[in-house]
Amino acid sequence: MEQLAKNLLALRATKKLSREKAAKAVNISSKNYERYEKGERAPTAPLLVEFADFFDVTLDQLAGRAPLSDAANEGV
């Protein structure tokens, strides 16, 4: 889950979005989004799919099982 949290932060930074805007895009509160980014909470499978679709990555990339693009890695 630690890699997922890092990837959410990196992907959001790559898109230059506030936490609030990213949360709104996947229909969750900014506080819940913050918990996912900090690794304090694990998202449900449907929410993982929404994150992957929104950030235009695969689930494997989101979970850290496959590398993110170079631009997203620079956001870490």
N, C-alpha and C positions, 0 to 999 in steps of 0.2 A: 504494500500500500504506500510505502514511502516513495517509490518511483512514480506511482500514479500522481501523488501530491506534487512532486517536483515537475512532472510533465504538465499538469494543469496550470501551474504557475508560469512555466516557460511558454506554453502555447498562448496564454492570455497576454503575456508580455510581448510576444511576437505580433499579436494583433493590436497591441497598444490599447487594450480595453481596461476599463476600471472593473473591479470585482463586481460592482453593481450591474454594469452592462452585461457582463458575461453571465451572471446569475439570471438576469431577466431573459436572456436569449434561450435559456434552457428551463425557464419557468420554475425557478426555485428562489428562495430568499438569499440575499447577499450573505447573511450569517451562515446559512448552510453551505454556500459555496466556499466561504472562508474555512469552514471545518473540513471540507474535502481537500482544499489546498494545503492545509496544515497537517493532513493525515490523521485528524481526530475522529473522522467518520468515514465509513466506506459507502460509496454510492451503490444503489441498486443496479441490476443489470440493464433495465430500460434507461436509466439515467446515464449509464456508461455509453450506451448507444447514442443518446442525445449529445453527450460531450464529444464523442468521436465524429459525429455528423457535423456538429457546429464548428469544430476545429479542423475538419477535413483531414482526419487521420484515421488509421485503422484502429481497431480495439487493441491489437497487439502493440502498436506504437504507443497508444495511450497508457497501457499497462506497463510499458517498459520492456516488453518481450521482443520488440523490433525498434531499431533506432528512429528517432524523429528526424525531420529534415535539418540541415545545418542551421537554417535561420532560427528554428525553434530551440535548438540546442544552445544557441548563443543567448537565449533569454534566461537560461538557468543561472 
